Amino acid sequence: MSDAFLKEEQLKKILKECGSAAVAFSGGVDSAYLLSVAAEVLKERCAALTAKAVFFPEREQTEADAFCRERGIRQIRISVDILLVPGVAENPKDRCYLCKRALFTKMQDIAAAEGFAVLCEGSNLDDLGDYRPGLRAIAELGVRSPLREAGLSKAEIRALSKSRDLPTWQKPSFACLASRFVYGEALTEEGLRRTEAAEALLADLGFSQYRVRVHGDLARIEVLPEDLSRLMSEPVRRKVHKALKELGFSYVCADLGGYRTGSMNSFLK
C-alpha cells in the first residue's frame, strides 16, 4: 500500500474518533476530498457547512452544491456578510485571520447547535509553507484539520481524489477573492464582483489556472507560463483587454512571471 493510501487510513481513523463532524466545505480539492472520506466514515453523522459570502464566487458555490446533492450528503448553507467584520474591509496583512476567525466562529456555533462533536476544515500539509494567518484562527478556535493531522500533501490529496473518482481531483487551486487585492487596498463588494467577473472570463476562455490581481485600477493577469502565449494571441488578447476595460479597469497587463500561489504575499516584508 502506498504512503498516500496509508495516510488515508490514518485520516479515516481520525474522523472515526471524532464521532461526528461538520466539514467546512468550499467545493475545492481539499475540502471535497475531506468531505468524501468523512461521509464514508461517519455517514449521517457528517454534514457539509458551506458559506455564502462575497469573497466566494457564485461558480464555486454552485459546484459545491452539486457535489453534495449528487452524493446525498447533507449540506447546511450559511450566509456571512464578511465585509462587516471589523477590520476586514480595510484589508490589513492579517485580513485572513480576521475573516477566518469570524467565519469559523459562526460555523462552530452552527455545528454545535446541530449536534456535531467537531468542526473540521481542509487545510493540508503544504499550507504550512506559506504566509497563512488564517491557520492561527483555526488553531485558536480548536477547529480540526484532519488532512494536516494525517500528513497529507496537496499532490497526495489529488491522487487519492482521483482514486475516488471525485470531479475535483484536477480542479485548479482556488483562494478567496480577497486574496486578489494588494494588502491595504480597501475591499468593496463592487471590486470583488468585478474581479470575479474578470476571472470568469478567463475560465470561459479555457484557462485552467489563473488569477486577476488588483492594484488600484490596474489588473495584473496571471496564467500558467505555458498559457502566456495564448493569452497574448489574437483575438484572445483583444477580447480580454476589452472585457476588463469594460469592467472598469484602467490598465490591463499580463504578469510575465506566470501564475503562482500567494503572489501578493511577496509584497510583505
Residue pairs with C-beta under 8 A, 6 or more apart in sequence:
1 9
3 156
4 152
4 156
4 159
4 160
5 160
7 150
7 151
7 152
7 156
8 37
8 150
8 152
8 160
10 150
10 151
11 34
11 37
11 146
11 147
11 149
11 150
11 152
12 37
12 40
12 41
14 144
14 146
14 149
14 150
15 21
15 37
15 38
15 41
15 42
15 120
15 146
16 41
16 42
18 42
18 117
18 118
18 120
18 144
18 146
19 42
19 45
19 117
19 118
20 42
20 45
20 46
20 115
20 116
20 117
20 118
21 38
21 42
21 45
21 46
21 116
21 117
21 118
21 119
21 120
21 144
22 46
22 47
22 48
22 49
22 76
22 107
22 110
22 111
22 114
22 116
22 118
22 119
22 120
23 31
23 34
23 35
23 38
23 46
23 47
23 48
23 49
23 119
23 120
23 121
23 122
24 31
24 49
24 51
24 104
24 107
24 119
24 120
24 121
24 122
24 143
25 31
25 32
25 35
25 48
25 49
25 50
25 64
25 67
25 68
25 75
25 122
26 50
26 51
26 56
26 60
26 64
26 122
26 174
27 50
27 60
27 61
27 63
27 64
27 67
27 168
28 60
28 122
28 168
28 171
28 173
28 174
29 154
29 157
29 158
29 161
29 168
29 169
29 171
29 173
30 122
30 123
30 124
30 147
30 154
30 157
31 121
31 122
32 67
32 161
32 166
32 168
32 171
33 122
33 147
33 157
33 160
33 161
33 164
33 166
33 168
34 120
34 121
34 122
34 146
34 147
35 46
35 48
35 67
35 68
35 73
36 71
36 161
36 164
36 166
38 46
38 120
38 146
39 46
39 71
39 73
44 74
45 116
46 73
46 74
47 73
47 74
47 75
47 76
47 114
47 116
48 64
48 68
48 73
48 74
48 75
48 76
49 75
49 76
49 78
49 107
49 110
49 111
49 119
50 61
50 64
50 65
50 68
50 75
50 76
50 77
50 78
51 77
51 78
51 79
51 80
51 103
51 107
52 61
52 77
52 78
52 79
52 80
53 79
53 80
53 81
53 82
53 103
54 81
54 82
54 83
54 177
54 189
54 192
54 193
55 82
55 99
55 176
55 177
55 178
55 192
56 176
56 177
57 177
57 196
57 199
57 200
58 196
59 200
59 203
60 174
64 75
65 75
65 77
67 73
67 167
67 168
68 74
68 75
69 75
76 110
76 114
78 106
78 107
78 110
80 102
80 103
80 106
82 88
82 99
82 102
82 103
83 89
83 187
83 188
83 189
85 98
85 99
85 102
86 98
87 95
87 98
88 95
88 98
88 99
88 102
88 178
88 187
89 186
89 187
89 188
90 184
90 186
90 187
91 178
91 181
91 183
91 184
91 185
91 186
91 187
92 98
92 183
92 184
93 133
93 183
93 268
94 133
95 133
95 178
95 183
95 187
96 132
96 133
96 134
96 137
96 178
96 179
97 133
97 134
97 136
97 137
98 137
99 134
99 176
99 178
100 133
100 134
100 137
100 138
101 137
101 140
101 141
104 119
104 121
104 137
104 138
104 141
104 143
105 141
107 119
108 119
108 141
108 143
111 118
111 119
118 143
118 144
119 143
119 144
120 143
120 144
120 145
120 146
121 138
121 143
121 144
121 145
122 145
122 147
123 132
123 135
123 138
123 145
123 147
123 148
124 147
124 148
124 152
124 153
124 154
124 157
125 147
125 148
125 151
125 152
125 153
125 154
126 153
126 154
127 135
127 148
128 135
128 148
130 261
130 262
130 265
131 262
131 265
131 268
138 145
147 157
152 160
154 173
158 169
158 170
159 169
161 168
161 169
162 169
162 170
172 208
172 209
172 210
173 209
173 261
175 261
177 192
177 195
177 196
178 187
178 192
179 262
179 264
180 195
180 211
180 212
180 213
180 214
180 264
181 187
181 191
181 195
181 213
181 214
181 264
182 213
182 214
182 215
182 264
182 267
183 264
183 267
183 268
185 214
185 215
185 216
191 214
194 247
194 248
194 249
195 212
195 214
197 247
198 212
198 219
198 243
198 244
198 247
198 249
199 210
199 211
199 212
201 239
201 240
201 243
201 244
202 210
202 212
202 221
202 223
202 240
203 210
205 236
205 239
205 240
207 223
207 224
207 227
207 230
207 231
208 224
208 227
209 223
209 224
209 227
209 259
210 221
210 222
210 223
210 224
210 259
211 221
211 222
211 259
211 263
212 219
212 220
212 221
212 222
212 244
213 219
213 220
213 221
213 222
213 255
213 263
213 264
214 220
217 248
217 249
217 250
217 251
218 249
218 250
218 251
218 252
218 253
219 244
219 249
219 251
219 252
219 253
220 253
220 254
220 255
221 231
221 240
221 252
221 253
221 254
221 255
222 255
222 257
222 258
222 259
222 260
222 263
223 231
223 254
223 258
223 259
224 258
224 259
225 258
225 259
228 254
228 256
228 258
230 236
231 237
231 240
231 254
232 254
240 252
241 252
244 252
245 252
255 263
257 263
